[in-house]
Amino acid sequence: MRRICTICARGGSKGVKNKNVRPLLGKPLLAFSIRQAKLSGLFNYVAVSSDSKEILEIASFYGADILVERPADLATDESAKKPAIEHCVKQAENITQVAFDTMVDIDATSPLRLVEDLQGAVRFFEEGNGSNLITAMPARRSPYFNLVELNEKGFVQLSKELLQPVVRRQDAPKCFDMNASIYIWNREAFWEKSAIINDDTLLFEMPEDRSIDIDSELDFKIVEMLMNEKREIYEALFI
C-alpha cells in the first residue's frame, strides 16, 4: 500500500497571525504534524505545501520529504482546501513517480492528535469499505435538543426535529463535530470526488481533548494549556 501524507500550511492567517510557525512548547506549530506523520511509520512520503518560504524551510528542518510551493490562487483566504491538497499530491507524484493508493491529509492547526490517532484512522479506513474518511469528536450541542436556529418569522426552532420530541440530551441521536484533524481518501475518490462528505464517507472518532482546531487566539491558548498538561507526550515527538 503506497501512502502519502500531505500537510497544507499557508503563510497568511487572519484569526491567529503566523499561526503555522508560532511556537508551542518551543517548537513551530507545523512541526508537530510533521513529526506525528513521520513517527507513525505509515507513509512513503510526507509532503508539505505552502506559499511561504519560511514554512517550507521549517518543514524541511523537521523532516518533510517533499516541499511543494503552492500557487498564490490556492493560498487565499477564500481558497478551498481540497484543490490545495490535490495540487500537493500531483506535484509529489510527479517528483517521486509514485501513484499513491491512499492519500492522508492532516491539518497543521490540529496538533493535539497522537501518532496512535493517525495509525488508528488509517487502519479503520483501509479495513472498511468507504471511499474516504473524516475525523470528529462527539458534539457538545445536539441539533435535536439544544442547537437552535431562527425560522422565517424570526422565532426559535430546533435545527432538527424528530416525530417524537427529545426531552433528554442523552436520548438524542449521536452527533459529531468535525475536528479538521485527519482526512483520508482512496485513489479513485481523491481524484473523482470534490466533496469532503459523500454517501460512503467513514467517521473516525477522536476525544475532545485531542480535537481542538486552532482558529482563534482562544483556541491557541486552549491547545497550549492541554499540551502543557501532557508535555512529555508532545516533547517525545522531537527526541
N, CA, C and O of each residue as an XYZ file, in Angstrom:
956
protein
N       0.848     -1.190      0.000
C       0.000      0.000      0.000
C       0.888      1.246      0.000
O       1.694      1.445      0.909
N       0.732      2.067     -1.014
C       1.537      3.278     -1.131
C       0.738      4.468     -0.606
O      -0.314      4.820     -1.138
N       1.269      5.072      0.448
C       0.542      6.162      1.112
C       1.372      7.435      1.123
O       2.597      7.410      1.241
N       0.657      8.553      0.996
C       1.284      9.859      1.155
C       0.521     10.641      2.208
O      -0.701     10.537      2.309
N       1.253     11.427      2.994
C       0.633     12.350      3.936
C       0.931     13.767      3.470
O       2.089     14.126      3.257
N      -0.112     14.570      3.311
C       0.063     15.970      2.945
C      -0.275     16.855      4.140
O      -1.159     16.547      4.940
N       0.454     17.962      4.235
C       0.184     18.983      5.250
C       0.209     20.319      4.521
O       1.251     20.742      4.020
N      -0.929     20.973      4.465
C      -1.042     22.240      3.740
C      -1.056     23.384      4.743
O      -1.946     23.465      5.591
N      -0.060     24.277      4.643
C       0.102     25.347      5.641
C       0.367     26.670      4.943
O       1.453     26.900      4.412
N      -0.633     27.532      4.949
C      -0.467     28.854      4.322
C       0.396     29.769      5.189
O       0.529     29.569      6.397
N       0.971     30.770      4.543
C       1.748     31.750      5.282
C       0.880     32.763      5.987
O       1.234     33.234      7.068
N      -0.247     33.110      5.400
C      -1.124     34.121      5.979
C      -2.206     33.514      6.854
O      -2.639     32.383      6.632
N      -2.639     34.277      7.853
C      -3.742     33.845      8.718
C      -4.343     35.069      9.390
O      -3.632     35.865     10.002
N      -5.645     35.210      9.272
C      -6.312     36.364      9.887
C      -6.645     36.113     11.352
O      -6.472     37.000     12.188
N      -7.125     34.900     11.672
C      -7.561     34.607     13.032
C      -6.414     34.616     14.031
O      -6.524     35.210     15.104
N      -5.307     33.956     13.680
C      -4.114     33.893     14.533
C      -2.923     34.176     13.626
O      -2.586     33.353     12.775
N      -2.292     35.314     13.794
C      -1.223     35.743     12.900
C      -0.057     34.758     12.928
O       0.435     34.373     13.989
N       0.373     34.361     11.718
C       1.523     33.461     11.556
C       1.394     32.181     12.385
O       2.385     31.677     12.912
N       0.177     31.662     12.497
C      -0.055     30.561     13.436
C       0.734     29.298     13.094
O       1.126     28.564     14.001
N       0.976     29.027     11.810
C       1.650     27.780     11.454
C       3.108     27.726     11.899
O       3.693     26.647     11.989
N       3.697     28.893     12.177
C       5.085     28.917     12.653
C       5.181     29.406     14.099
O       6.276     29.524     14.648
N       4.053     29.682     14.697
C       4.048     30.185     16.080
C       4.488     29.082     17.043
O       4.063     27.936     16.897
N       5.332     29.408     18.024
C       5.866     28.369     18.913
C       4.836     27.774     19.867
O       4.009     28.480     20.443
N       4.914     26.463     20.015
C       4.200     25.709     21.045
C       5.227     24.792     21.691
O       5.883     24.015     20.996
N       5.376     24.868     22.997
C       6.412     24.100     23.693
C       7.784     24.316     23.047
O       8.626     23.419     23.027
N       7.986     25.526     22.522
C       9.277     25.860     21.933
C       9.488     25.386     20.512
O      10.578     25.555     19.965
N       8.461     24.789     19.891
C       8.567     24.302     18.513
C       7.486     24.963     17.658
O       6.420     25.300     18.173
N       7.744     25.157     16.351
C       6.703     25.726     15.484
C       5.483     24.803     15.425
O       5.618     23.580     15.418
N       4.313     25.395     15.384
C       3.070     24.621     15.329
C       3.124     23.544     14.246
O       2.749     22.398     14.490
N       3.581     23.904     13.075
C       3.647     22.969     11.956
C       4.456     21.726     12.273
O       4.148     20.639     11.783
N       5.490     21.881     13.090
C       6.425     20.776     13.350
C       5.749     19.568     13.982
O       6.163     18.435     13.738
N       4.713     19.788     14.791
C       4.061     18.671     15.480
C       3.412     17.716     14.477
O       3.531     16.499     14.615
N       2.737     18.254     13.484
C       2.078     17.393     12.500
C       3.097     16.633     11.659
O       2.892     15.461     11.341
N       4.195     17.296     11.299
C       5.233     16.613     10.525
C       5.804     15.440     11.314
O       5.942     14.338     10.782
N       6.134     15.674     12.572
C       6.727     14.613     13.382
C       5.729     13.477     13.629
O       6.123     12.310     13.634
N       4.449     13.792     13.832
C       3.447     12.749     14.005
C       3.370     11.865     12.767
O       3.308     10.640     12.873
N       3.374     12.493     11.595
C       3.304     11.720     10.348
C       4.540     10.849     10.168
O       4.433      9.682      9.791
N       5.705     11.411     10.438
C       6.948     10.657     10.266
C       7.033      9.475     11.237
O       7.425      8.374     10.851
N       6.665      9.714     12.488
C       6.797      8.672     13.502
C       5.708      7.604     13.406
O       5.826      6.544     14.020
N       4.657      7.875     12.643
C       3.582      6.882     12.509
C       4.054      5.648     11.746
O       3.498      4.564     11.927
N       5.065      5.794     10.900
C       5.538      4.671     10.094
C       4.591      4.277      8.973
O       4.726      3.197      8.398
N       3.632      5.145      8.656
C       2.592      4.798      7.692
C       2.929      5.189      6.255
O       2.439      4.572      5.310
N       3.761      6.210      6.093
C       3.806      6.904      4.814
C       5.115      6.702      4.049
O       6.205      6.688      4.621
N       4.960      6.548      2.740
C       6.130      6.549      1.870
C       6.767      7.931      1.831
O       7.989      8.072      1.780
N       5.901      8.956      1.856
C       6.388     10.334      1.818
C       5.468     11.234      2.641
O       4.259     11.014      2.720
N       6.071     12.250      3.249
C       5.325     13.326      3.899
C       5.618     14.594      3.105
O       6.773     15.004      2.988
N       4.579     15.209      2.565
C       4.726     16.390      1.722
C       4.077     17.599      2.391
O       2.957     17.514      2.895
N       4.780     18.706      2.391
C       4.249     19.959      2.934
C       4.080     20.954      1.795
O       4.998     21.183      1.008
N       2.896     21.537      1.722
C       2.572     22.527      0.697
C       2.391     23.892      1.353
O       1.675     24.023      2.346
N       3.047     24.907      0.789
C       2.894     26.256      1.338
C       3.267     27.312      0.307
O       4.029     27.060     -0.626
N       2.706     28.501      0.504
C       3.099     29.657     -0.288
C       4.209     30.440      0.409
O       4.647     31.474     -0.096
N       4.664     29.959      1.557
C       5.655     30.658      2.377
C       6.994     29.928      2.363
O       7.058     28.739      2.675
N       8.065     30.640      2.002
C       9.406     30.042      2.026
C       9.811     29.689      3.451
O      10.465     28.671      3.679
N       9.422     30.532      4.418
C       9.758     30.248      5.815
C       9.149     28.929      6.263
O       9.812     28.122      6.914
N       7.885     28.711      5.912
C       7.216     27.471      6.295
C       7.886     26.269      5.641
O       8.082     25.245      6.294
N       8.234     26.373      4.384
C       8.880     25.263      3.690
C      10.261     24.974      4.276
O      10.676     23.816      4.333
N      10.970     26.003      4.709
C      12.269     25.788      5.359
C      12.093     25.064      6.693
O      12.864     24.163      7.024
N      11.077     25.462      7.451
C      10.788     24.791      8.720
C      10.389     23.338      8.468
O      10.814     22.433      9.186
N       9.566     23.128      7.438
C       9.122     21.772      7.101
C      10.316     20.875      6.778
O      10.369     19.723      7.211
N      11.269     21.405      6.020
C      12.470     20.641      5.679
C      13.272     20.312      6.932
O      13.756     19.190      7.079
N      13.415     21.267      7.827
C      14.195     21.071      9.044
C      13.607     19.966      9.914
O      14.347     19.202     10.533
N      12.261     19.878      9.963
C      11.618     18.892     10.836
C      11.285     17.577     10.122
O      10.581     16.733     10.677
N      11.785     17.401      8.898
C      11.738     16.072      8.313
C      10.793     15.823      7.161
O      10.647     14.678      6.735
N      10.138     16.858      6.637
C       9.262     16.639      5.481
C      10.088     16.120      4.306
O      11.200     16.593      4.071
N       9.551     15.156      3.575
C      10.264     14.548      2.455
C      10.152     15.375      1.179
O      11.088     15.436      0.382
N       8.990     16.013      0.996
C       8.718     16.750     -0.239
C       8.198     18.138      0.124
O       7.313     18.275      0.967
N       8.745     19.150     -0.508
C       8.310     20.530     -0.306
C       7.647     21.007     -1.584
O       8.232     20.930     -2.664
N       6.414     21.502     -1.456
C       5.645     21.924     -2.620
C       5.313     23.402     -2.487
O       4.689     23.817     -1.510
N       5.725     24.191     -3.461
C       5.375     25.609     -3.496
C       3.955     25.750     -4.018
O       3.649     25.372     -5.148
N       3.095     26.302     -3.171
C       1.688     26.412     -3.545
C       1.432     27.693     -4.336
O       1.877     28.765     -3.926
N       0.729     27.604     -5.452
C       0.408     28.807     -6.234
C      -0.435     29.790     -5.424
O      -1.195     29.387     -4.543
N      -0.298     31.065     -5.726
C      -0.998     32.108     -4.980
C      -2.515     31.932     -5.022
O      -3.198     32.232     -4.043
N      -3.051     31.447     -6.150
C      -4.502     31.325     -6.268
C      -5.062     30.195     -5.406
O      -6.276     30.097     -5.225
N      -4.187     29.345     -4.874
C      -4.629     28.278     -3.963
C      -4.305     28.612     -2.510
O      -4.437     27.761     -1.631
N      -3.878     29.856     -2.257
C      -3.441     30.229     -0.913
C      -4.121     31.489     -0.403
O      -3.592     32.170      0.476
N      -5.295     31.804     -0.950
C      -6.031     32.980     -0.480
C      -6.960     32.584      0.673
O      -7.152     31.399      0.948
N      -7.530     33.585      1.339
C      -8.476     33.316      2.423
C      -9.722     32.597      1.911
O     -10.402     31.906      2.669
N     -10.015     32.761      0.634
C     -11.230     32.158      0.066
C     -10.967     30.793     -0.567
O     -11.906     30.113     -0.981
N      -9.704     30.386     -0.645
C      -9.365     29.133     -1.336
C      -9.899     27.919     -0.585
O      -9.805     27.845      0.640
N     -10.459     26.973     -1.328
C     -10.918     25.714     -0.739
C      -9.723     24.831     -0.407
O      -8.648     24.985     -0.987
N      -9.914     23.914      0.520
C      -8.828     23.046      0.985
C      -8.480     21.950     -0.020
O      -7.304     21.685     -0.269
N      -9.492     21.317     -0.592
C      -9.255     20.140     -1.440
C      -8.354     20.444     -2.650
O      -7.444     19.659     -2.917
N      -8.564     21.546     -3.396
C      -7.677     21.820     -4.529
C      -6.208     21.974     -4.131
O      -5.316     21.598     -4.891
N      -5.958     22.520     -2.951
C      -4.574     22.651     -2.486
C      -3.961     21.282     -2.215
O      -2.790     21.050     -2.512
N      -4.760     20.376     -1.648
C      -4.270     19.013     -1.401
C      -4.011     18.309     -2.727
O      -2.998     17.628     -2.885
N      -4.929     18.473     -3.680
C      -4.762     17.846     -4.986
C      -3.487     18.334     -5.671
O      -2.744     17.540     -6.249
N      -3.238     19.635     -5.603
C      -2.024     20.188     -6.197
C      -0.783     19.583     -5.542
O       0.185     19.242     -6.222
N      -0.823     19.454     -4.225
C       0.315     18.891     -3.491
C       0.577     17.442     -3.898
O       1.724     17.061     -4.134
N      -0.482     16.634     -3.980
C      -0.318     15.224     -4.363
C       0.174     15.104     -5.800
O       1.039     14.281     -6.099
N      -0.380     15.927     -6.686
C       0.045     15.873     -8.091
C       1.531     16.200     -8.218
O       2.252     15.528     -8.955
N       1.989     17.223     -7.507
C       3.400     17.576     -7.542
C       4.260     16.456     -6.957
O       5.327     16.136     -7.481
N       3.779     15.871     -5.865
C       4.521     14.776     -5.226
C       4.624     13.568     -6.150
O       5.675     12.931     -6.224
N       3.542     13.249     -6.854
C       3.592     12.116     -7.781
C       4.526     12.393     -8.957
O       5.195     11.484     -9.450
N       4.569     13.639     -9.403
C       5.500     13.999    -10.481
C       6.949     13.850    -10.020
O       7.806     13.391    -10.774
N       7.209     14.243     -8.775
C       8.572     14.190     -8.240
C       9.009     12.750     -7.985
O      10.130     12.369     -8.322
N       8.130     11.958     -7.394
C       8.509     10.604     -6.964
C       8.233      9.533     -8.002
O       8.780      8.433     -7.931
N       7.364      9.864     -8.988
C       6.931      8.883     -9.988
C       6.220      7.712     -9.315
O       6.313      6.573     -9.771
N       5.504      8.009     -8.217
C       4.710      7.015     -7.494
C       3.243      7.407     -7.585
O       2.897      8.563     -7.346
N       2.368      6.448     -7.930
C       0.918      6.658     -7.895
C       0.412      6.137     -6.552
O       0.401      4.928     -6.319
N       0.000      7.032     -5.680
C      -0.362      6.650     -4.309
C      -1.749      6.019     -4.256
O      -2.670      6.429     -4.962
N      -1.868      5.007     -3.392
C      -3.146      4.317     -3.197
C      -4.015      5.025     -2.164
O      -5.237      5.090     -2.304
N      -3.372      5.552     -1.125
C      -4.089      6.200     -0.029
C      -3.507      7.589      0.206
O      -2.302      7.751      0.397
N      -4.390      8.587      0.188
C      -3.986      9.962      0.455
C      -4.506     10.363      1.822
O      -5.696     10.238      2.108
N      -3.600     10.847      2.669
C      -3.961     11.283      4.017
C      -3.533     12.741      4.170
O      -2.371     13.079      3.944
N      -4.462     13.587      4.548
C      -4.125     14.986      4.822
C      -4.351     15.252      6.301
O      -5.402     14.915      6.847
N      -3.359     15.859      6.951
C      -3.531     16.251      8.347
C      -3.355     17.755      8.453
O      -2.501     18.342      7.787
N      -4.163     18.367      9.289
C      -4.173     19.813      9.405
C      -3.138     20.262     10.418
O      -3.109     19.775     11.548
N      -2.284     21.199     10.006
C      -1.243     21.705     10.904
C      -1.826     22.406     12.122
O      -1.157     22.521     13.149
N      -3.056     22.873     12.020
C      -3.672     23.601     13.133
C      -4.409     22.684     14.104
O      -5.133     23.158     14.979
N      -4.227     21.374     13.954
C      -4.803     20.406     14.897
C      -3.683     19.555     15.489
O      -3.630     18.352     15.232
N      -2.789     20.151     16.274
C      -1.576     19.453     16.711
C      -1.762     18.497     17.873
O      -0.819     17.797     18.242
N      -2.961     18.444     18.468
C      -3.154     17.609     19.651
C      -3.345     16.134     19.329
O      -3.317     15.293     20.227
N      -3.539     15.815     18.049
C      -3.684     14.400     17.684
C      -2.440     13.626     18.132
O      -1.360     14.199     18.270
N      -2.601     12.351     18.350
C      -1.478     11.488     18.686
C      -1.108     10.642     17.476
O      -1.905     10.484     16.551
N       0.093     10.104     17.486
C       0.505      9.163     16.448
C      -0.498      8.020     16.369
O      -0.820      7.538     15.283
N      -0.990      7.590     17.535
C      -1.964      6.492     17.581
C      -3.276      6.859     16.880
O      -3.943      5.985     16.327
N      -3.647      8.129     16.898
C      -4.847      8.554     16.182
C      -4.662      8.372     14.677
O      -5.553      7.872     13.990
N      -3.514      8.777     14.177
C      -3.203      8.604     12.759
C      -3.218      7.127     12.376
O      -3.833      6.740     11.383
N      -2.550      6.324     13.158
C      -2.480      4.891     12.865
C      -3.862      4.254     12.915
O      -4.210      3.438     12.062
N      -4.645      4.632     13.920
C      -5.981      4.068     14.061
C      -6.905      4.474     12.936
O      -7.690      3.659     12.452
N      -6.822      5.735     12.511
C      -7.686      6.221     11.433
C      -7.359      5.529     10.115
O      -8.263      5.132      9.380
N      -6.073      5.384      9.813
C      -5.685      4.719      8.565
C      -6.086      3.251      8.596
O      -6.593      2.726      7.604
N      -5.867      2.593      9.712
C      -6.260      1.180      9.822
C      -7.774      1.030      9.661
O      -8.233      0.150      8.934
N      -8.545      1.874     10.328
C     -10.003      1.822     10.237
C     -10.466      2.035      8.796
O     -11.374      1.352      8.321
N      -9.837      2.984      8.108
C     -10.210      3.272      6.732
C      -9.900      2.097      5.810
O     -10.740      1.690      5.007
N      -8.700      1.562      5.927
C      -8.287      0.518      5.000
C      -8.954     -0.822      5.277
O      -8.981     -1.695      4.410
N      -9.488     -0.987      6.476
C     -10.248     -2.197      6.790
C     -11.731     -2.040      6.449
O     -12.471     -3.024      6.437
N     -12.162     -0.824      6.177
C     -13.568     -0.554      5.882
C     -13.837     -0.537      4.390
O     -12.987     -0.925      3.588
N     -15.034     -0.082      4.024
C     -15.420     -0.072      2.613
C     -15.831      1.319      2.153
O     -16.575      1.454      1.182
N     -15.359      2.349      2.836
C     -15.664      3.717      2.427
C     -14.655      4.225      1.414
O     -13.568      3.669      1.259
N     -15.037      5.297      0.727
C     -14.123      5.893     -0.245
C     -13.261      6.970      0.394
O     -12.185      7.292     -0.110
N     -13.733      7.527      1.503
C     -12.919      8.500      2.222
C     -13.328      8.520      3.692
O     -14.302      7.878      4.086
N     -12.570      9.266      4.497
C     -12.782      9.278      5.950
C     -12.511     10.671      6.490
O     -11.617     11.374      6.018
N     -13.300     11.057      7.490
C     -13.040     12.275      8.247
C     -12.944     11.903      9.727
O     -13.412     10.841     10.139
N     -12.339     12.776     10.513
C     -12.305     12.582     11.959
C     -13.217     13.596     12.628
O     -13.444     14.688     12.107
N     -13.739     13.218     13.796
C     -14.675     14.092     14.503
C     -14.700     13.711     15.972
O     -14.242     12.638     16.364
N     -15.244     14.614     16.775
C     -15.431     14.354     18.199
C     -16.919     14.396     18.512
O     -17.681     14.988     17.748
N     -17.360     13.785     19.615
C     -18.771     13.885     19.997
C     -19.173     15.347     20.163
O     -18.462     16.122     20.802
N     -20.299     15.715     19.593
C     -20.738     17.113     19.614
C     -21.219     17.516     21.010
O     -21.891     16.751     21.701
N     -20.857     18.735     21.400
C     -21.351     19.268     22.666
C     -22.830     19.629     22.579
O     -23.579     19.448     23.539
N     -23.235     20.130     21.447
C     -24.616     20.539     21.223
C     -25.299     19.590     20.263
O     -24.676     19.094     19.324
N     -26.569     19.335     20.491
C     -27.322     18.438     19.628
C     -28.368     19.223     18.842
O     -29.125     19.992     19.435
N     -28.430     19.048     17.520
C     -29.468     19.727     16.737
C     -30.871     19.223     17.055
O     -31.862     19.844     16.671
N     -30.954     18.082     17.768
C     -32.250     17.527     18.153
C     -32.704     18.018     19.527
O     -33.845     17.791     19.930
N     -31.782     18.705     20.256
C     -32.109     19.041     21.643
C     -31.794     20.494     22.010
O     -32.671     21.193     22.519
N     -30.569     20.968     21.767
C     -30.239     22.325     22.214
C     -29.442     23.147     21.203
O     -28.783     24.118     21.574
N     -29.499     22.763     19.932
C     -28.952     23.585     18.863
C     -30.132     24.169     18.097
O     -30.943     23.429     17.540
N     -30.228     25.488     18.068
C     -31.422     26.132     17.516
C     -31.055     27.094     16.391
O     -29.896     27.473     16.223
N     -32.070     27.476     15.633
C     -31.923     28.481     14.586
C     -33.211     29.295     14.529
O     -34.224     28.931     15.125
N     -33.146     30.398     13.802
C     -34.335     31.238     13.659
C     -35.070     30.871     12.380
O     -34.454     30.700     11.328
N     -36.404     30.748     12.476
C     -37.185     30.462     11.285
C     -37.481     31.754     10.524
O     -37.021     32.831     10.904
N     -38.254     31.630      9.448
C     -38.519     32.791      8.590
C     -39.301     33.891      9.299
O     -39.307     35.038      8.850
N     -39.962     33.548     10.404
C     -40.699     34.551     11.186
C     -39.853     35.186     12.285
O     -40.310     36.080     12.995
N     -38.620     34.716     12.415
C     -37.729     35.259     13.428
C     -37.859     34.598     14.778
O     -37.339     35.105     15.772
N     -38.559     33.451     14.828
C     -38.717     32.719     16.082
C     -37.767     31.524     16.138
O     -37.308     31.018     15.114
N     -37.492     31.096     17.354
C     -36.543     29.992     17.565
C     -37.196     28.646     17.263
O     -38.356     28.404     17.595
N     -36.414     27.781     16.626
C     -36.825     26.393     16.439
C     -35.583     25.515     16.514
O     -34.471     25.969     16.245
N     -35.784     24.259     16.879
C     -34.679     23.315     16.867
C     -34.158     23.154     15.443
O     -34.928     23.212     14.484
N     -32.850     22.952     15.308
C     -32.271     22.785     13.985
C     -32.783     21.522     13.308
O     -32.971     21.502     12.092
N     -33.014     20.454     14.099
C     -33.578     19.219     13.563
C     -34.645     18.723     14.530
O     -34.414     18.650     15.736
N     -35.797     18.387     14.003
C     -36.887     17.918     14.852
C     -37.244     16.479     14.502
O     -37.235     16.074     13.340
N     -37.556     15.725     15.546
C     -37.980     14.340     15.393
C     -39.485     14.243     15.599
O     -40.094     15.118     16.214
N     -40.078     13.177     15.085
C     -41.513     12.969     15.299
C     -41.812     12.844     16.785
O     -42.825     13.348     17.270
N     -40.923     12.167     17.503
C     -41.048     12.047     18.951
C     -40.027     12.996     19.581
O     -38.828     12.720     19.523
N     -40.471     14.116     20.188
C     -39.526     15.099     20.740
C     -38.593     14.483     21.776
O     -38.978     13.584     22.523
N     -37.360     14.983     21.808
C     -36.355     14.519     22.754
C     -36.429     15.379     24.012
O     -36.351     16.605     23.932
N     -36.578     14.746     25.166
C     -36.664     15.504     26.425
C     -35.356     15.445     27.210
O     -35.151     16.232     28.134
N     -34.475     14.520     26.849
C     -33.148     14.450     27.465
C     -32.101     14.391     26.351
O     -32.278     13.690     25.355
N     -31.018     15.132     26.534
C     -29.979     15.143     25.508
C     -29.433     13.744     25.250
O     -29.075     13.409     24.121
N     -29.373     12.934     26.293
C     -28.840     11.579     26.158
C     -29.675     10.709     25.223
O     -29.180      9.715     24.692
N     -30.953     11.083     25.018
C     -31.834     10.295     24.165
C     -31.775     10.716     22.699
O     -32.363     10.060     21.840
N     -31.067     11.809     22.412
C     -30.965     12.301     21.035
C     -29.999     11.427     20.231
O     -29.077     10.840     20.797
N     -30.207     11.338     18.924
C     -29.246     10.606     18.085
C     -27.837     11.175     18.281
O     -27.677     12.381     18.471
N     -26.834     10.326     18.235
C     -25.462     10.765     18.451
C     -25.008     11.641     17.292
O     -25.173     11.286     16.125
N     -24.438     12.784     17.630
C     -23.947     13.724     16.626
C     -22.473     14.034     16.879
O     -21.967     13.838     17.984
N     -21.795     14.519     15.846
C     -20.356     14.750     15.934
C     -19.992     16.123     15.377
O     -20.670     16.661     14.502
N     -18.902     16.670     15.909
C     -18.278     17.869     15.356
C     -17.038     17.439     14.594
O     -16.165     16.772     15.149
N     -16.955     17.820     13.316
C     -15.721     17.573     12.566
C     -14.591     18.342     13.242
O     -14.761     19.505     13.608
N     -13.444     17.698     13.407
C     -12.349     18.344     14.124
C     -11.187     18.766     13.220
O     -10.166     19.250     13.710
N     -11.336     18.586     11.909
C     -10.330     19.052     10.938
C      -8.943     18.497     11.226
O      -7.943     19.172     10.982
N      -8.873     17.277     11.741
C      -7.576     16.714     12.113
C      -7.000     15.803     11.032
O      -5.855     15.981     10.615
N      -7.793     14.818     10.572
C      -7.306     13.829      9.614
C      -8.362     13.615      8.524
O      -9.546     13.445      8.814
N      -7.914     13.626      7.284
C      -8.765     13.310      6.137
C      -8.069     12.213      5.334
O      -6.858     12.269      5.120
N      -8.830     11.222      4.891
C      -8.241     10.116      4.133
C      -9.121      9.819      2.917
O     -10.348      9.874      2.990
N      -8.459      9.502      1.793
C      -9.152      9.106      0.575
C      -8.461      7.903     -0.059
O      -7.247      7.746      0.073
N      -9.221      7.057     -0.743
C      -8.586      6.128     -1.666
C      -8.339      6.864     -2.975
O      -8.854      7.964     -3.179
N      -7.569      6.273     -3.843
C      -7.127      6.988     -5.044
C      -8.304      7.425     -5.925
O      -8.346      8.566     -6.384
N      -9.235      6.537     -6.153
C     -10.359      6.854     -7.038
C     -11.168      8.020     -6.493
O     -11.472      8.964     -7.223
N     -11.518      7.958     -5.212
C     -12.328      9.018     -4.619
C     -11.577     10.345     -4.586
O     -12.167     11.405     -4.792
N     -10.278     10.282     -4.327
C      -9.498     11.511     -4.229
C      -9.560     12.320     -5.519
O      -9.735     13.538     -5.489
N      -9.416     11.640     -6.642
C      -9.365     12.361     -7.912
C     -10.732     12.579     -8.538
O     -10.878     13.421     -9.424
N     -11.745     11.826     -8.087
C     -13.052     11.934     -8.747
C     -14.121     12.640     -7.925
O     -15.132     13.073     -8.478
N     -13.919     12.765     -6.608
C     -14.939     13.388     -5.759
C     -14.391     14.662     -5.130
O     -13.380     14.637     -4.429
N     -15.068     15.772     -5.388
C     -14.601     17.056     -4.849
C     -15.129     17.317     -3.441
O     -14.512     18.055     -2.673
N     -16.272     16.714     -3.101
C     -16.866     16.947     -1.787
C     -16.102     16.179     -0.708
O     -15.566     15.101     -0.961
N     -16.062     16.743      0.484
C     -15.429     16.073      1.619
C     -16.340     15.002      2.202
O     -15.866     13.955      2.643
N     -17.647     15.258      2.206
C     -18.613     14.286      2.734
C     -19.433     13.713      1.592
O     -20.121     14.440      0.876
N     -19.350     12.395      1.433
C     -20.054     11.692      0.364
C     -20.935     10.595      0.954
O     -21.008     10.439      2.173
N     -21.600      9.840      0.092
C     -22.516      8.802      0.565
C     -21.800      7.675      1.299
O     -22.412      6.961      2.094
N     -20.508      7.513      1.036
C     -19.770      6.409      1.668
C     -18.562      6.921      2.456
O     -17.510      6.282      2.476
N     -18.721      8.075      3.103
C     -17.655      8.640      3.928
C     -17.687      8.017      5.320
O     -18.741      7.957      5.954
N     -16.541      7.559      5.789
C     -16.421      6.975      7.123
C     -16.064      8.046      8.146
O     -15.540      9.105      7.799
N     -16.356      7.754      9.422
C     -16.025      8.663     10.510
C     -15.179      7.934     11.544
O     -15.538      6.852     12.007
N     -14.051      8.540     11.898
C     -13.189      8.010     12.955
C     -13.283      8.966     14.139
O     -12.953     10.147     14.030
N     -13.736      8.438     15.265
C     -13.990      9.291     16.433
C     -12.711      9.530     17.239
O     -11.929      8.614     17.494
N     -12.527     10.791     17.628
C     -11.412     11.181     18.479
C     -11.961     11.906     19.703
O     -13.039     12.496     19.624
N     -11.256     11.881     20.828
C     -11.740     12.570     22.025
C     -11.605     14.090     21.892
O     -10.811     14.593     21.097
N     -12.393     14.799     22.684
C     -12.414     16.260     22.599
C     -11.063     16.878     22.921
O     -10.683     17.881     22.317
N     -10.329     16.293     23.868
C      -9.062     16.902     24.273
C      -7.946     16.701     23.250
O      -6.822     17.156     23.463
N      -8.249     16.016     22.131
C      -7.293     15.930     21.036
C      -7.907     16.459     19.738
O      -7.443     16.136     18.644
N      -8.949     17.270     19.872
C      -9.723     17.683     18.702
C      -9.834     19.198     18.522
O     -10.688     19.663     17.768
N      -8.994     19.964     19.194
C      -9.077     21.417     19.059
C      -8.365     21.857     17.789
O      -7.183     21.569     17.601
N      -9.086     22.557     16.920
C      -8.530     23.118     15.694
C      -8.281     24.606     15.943
O      -9.216     25.343     16.256
N      -7.043     25.049     15.808
C      -6.695     26.432     16.152
C      -7.200     27.384     15.075
O      -6.697     27.408     13.951
N      -8.210     28.169     15.450
C      -8.797     29.127     14.524
C      -8.912     30.512     15.156
O      -9.367     31.456     14.511
N      -8.503     30.630     16.410
C      -8.591     31.897     17.132
C      -7.533     31.922     18.229
O      -6.910     30.903     18.525
N      -7.339     33.080     18.821
C      -6.390     33.192     19.930
C      -6.824     32.328     21.115
O      -5.986     31.756     21.812
N      -8.131     32.237     21.338
C      -8.629     31.396     22.425
C      -8.288     29.932     22.163
O      -7.864     29.220     23.074
N      -8.472     29.480     20.923
C      -8.101     28.108     20.570
C      -6.623     27.862     20.857
O      -6.257     26.819     21.398
N      -5.780     28.818     20.495
C      -4.342     28.651     20.704
C      -4.025     28.508     22.190
O      -3.201     27.679     22.577
N      -4.675     29.314     23.016
C      -4.447     29.234     24.462
C      -4.896     27.889     25.022
O      -4.237     27.324     25.895
N      -6.014     27.378     24.520
C      -6.515     26.082     24.993
C      -5.547     24.968     24.600
O      -5.225     24.104     25.416
N      -5.084     24.990     23.348
C      -4.128     23.978     22.886
C      -2.840     24.053     23.706
O      -2.287     23.025     24.096
N      -2.372     25.261     23.962
C      -1.157     25.441     24.744
C      -1.315     24.860     26.146
O      -0.405     24.211     26.663
N      -2.466     25.094     26.753
C      -2.740     24.562     28.089
C      -2.760     23.035     28.071
O      -2.155     22.395     28.931
N      -3.459     22.448     27.089
C      -3.568     20.998     27.014
C      -2.215     20.348     26.716
O      -1.901     19.283     27.247
N      -1.432     20.985     25.880
C      -0.092     20.445     25.591
C       0.798     20.487     26.829
O       1.574     19.563     27.073
N       0.687     21.553     27.605
C       1.497     21.656     28.814
C       1.112     20.605     29.838
O       1.963     20.137     30.594
N      -0.174     20.223     29.872
C      -0.617     19.191     30.799
C      -0.016     17.827     30.451
O       0.217     17.005     31.338
N       0.237     17.585     29.153
C       0.791     16.309     28.705
C       2.042     16.556     27.871
O       2.239     15.939     26.824
N       2.877     17.463     28.351
C       4.001     17.908     27.541
C       4.993     16.786     27.233
O       5.674     16.828     26.208
N       5.079     15.786     28.108
C       6.030     14.697     27.836
C       5.652     13.921     26.578
O       6.529     13.418     25.876
N       4.346     13.819     26.285
C       3.899     13.116     25.090
C       4.310     13.896     23.834
O       4.806     13.320     22.866
N       4.096     15.208     23.869
C       4.358     16.025     22.690
C       5.847     16.336     22.523
O       6.330     16.462     21.398
N       6.564     16.459     23.620
C       8.007     16.678     23.518
C       8.717     15.430     22.991
O       9.771     15.529     22.364
N       8.131     14.248     23.249
C       8.736     12.994     22.790
C       8.754     12.893     21.262
O       9.518     12.103     20.708
N       7.925     13.682     20.578
C       7.933     13.677     19.125
C       9.254     14.146     18.544
O       9.574     13.853     17.392
N      10.024     14.876     19.347
C      11.242     15.502     18.835
C      12.516     14.878     19.395
O      13.613     15.393     19.179
N      12.368     13.784     20.104
C      13.552     13.114     20.660
C      14.222     12.259     19.581
O      15.235     11.614     19.846
